[in-house]
Amino acid sequence: MRILIVMVLTVGVALPAVAGDFIKIDNKDRFVSLIQNRDLTRFGIRLSVTPTGDIEGRAFGREVSGAWQWSSGYFCRELYWGSRNLGANCQAVAVQGSTLRFISDRGQGEFADLVLR
């Protein structure tokens, strides 16, 4: 389960670049327009990423909390899953329809897809 949380966790498959029809989000305003007043969901995960920089929600029965900022084109977050510190990570973000893809390590690592609801 920890692997699934690491995204915005970051999970999934190693992905060197944004693939398919996903479009990279390059700026904070575009990102905020997508996440404002919506939750990010996936089986067992429901998160709120607020425009003011908070992350809160639940994942697999545990509280999720943290903070984020936009830096040089990346979603940079610090995250806790329950009492476990998942640390800091800057992630590339891409969108396809109502799916946001978060790719760890500035777009060079694993990815997780979450659906906007």
N, C-alpha and C positions, 0 to 999 in steps of 0.2 A: 504494500500500500504506500509506503514512503516514496517509492519511485513515482507513483501517480501524482503525489502531492508536490513534488519538487518543482514542477513547472513554474507556475505563477505561483507558477508551480513548475514545470517542465518534465515531460515524460515522453516516452514514445521511441522514436527512431532517430538515429543520427541523421542530420540533414544539413548539408553544407550550404544550401541556398534555399530561398523560398521557391517552392515547386508548384506546378500546375497553374490553376487560375487564381491563386492567392496574389493579392496586391499588397506590397509592403506599405506600411504606414510610416511616413517620414517625420510627422510632426505631432506635437502634443494636442493641438486644437482638433485635429482629425481624430485622434485616439479618444479624446474626451467626448467628442460628438457621438461616438459609437457606444461608449460605456455608460454615459450619463443616464441615471434612473433605470438602469438595467442590471440584471445579474448575469454572471458567467456561470454556466452549468455544464456538467458532464455527469454521467452516472456516479452518484455518491458525492458529488461536489456542487456546492452553490456558494458563489462568492460575489461580494459587492466591492467593486474597485471605484472609489469615489473620485470626482474631479479635484477634490481638495487634498488628495494624497494618501487616503486610508485604504486599507484592504481588510475586509472582515467577512466572516461567513463560517461555513462548516465543510469539512471533508472527512468522509468515512467516520462519522460520529465524534470528531474532535473539532474544537474551535480553531479557526484560522484567523490570524491577525497579522498586521504588518503595515508597511508604508511604502510609497512609491514616489518616484519623480521621473520626469522626462529629461534625458541627458544625451545630447549629441545624436539624436535620432533613435534612441533606445529607451525602453521601459526598464527602469532600474528599480528593483524592489528588494526589501528586506522582509523576511517572512518567518512566522512561527506557526507550527502545526501542533496544537496543544502546547506543551511546554518545550517541545523540540525546536531549537533554532535552526532553520533551514538556510540561514545566511543570506548574503547579498548576491545578486546576479543581475546583470544588464542583459536584456533580451530584445531581439528583433521581434516586431509584431507585424502580422499580415492579416488581411481580411479576405474572405470569400463568402458572399452572401451574409448569413447571420453567424458565421463561424470566425472566431479569432484564433490565429495560430501564434503561440508564443514560442520562440526559438532561443534557447539558452545560449550563454557565452557569446553575446553579440552576434547571434545568427549562425554560430559555428557548431552548436551542440545539439542536444536532444530537443524535441518539440512536443507541445501539447496543444490540442485543439479543444476550445471551449465554445459553447453555443451561447449567444446573447439571447436573453429572455426578458 
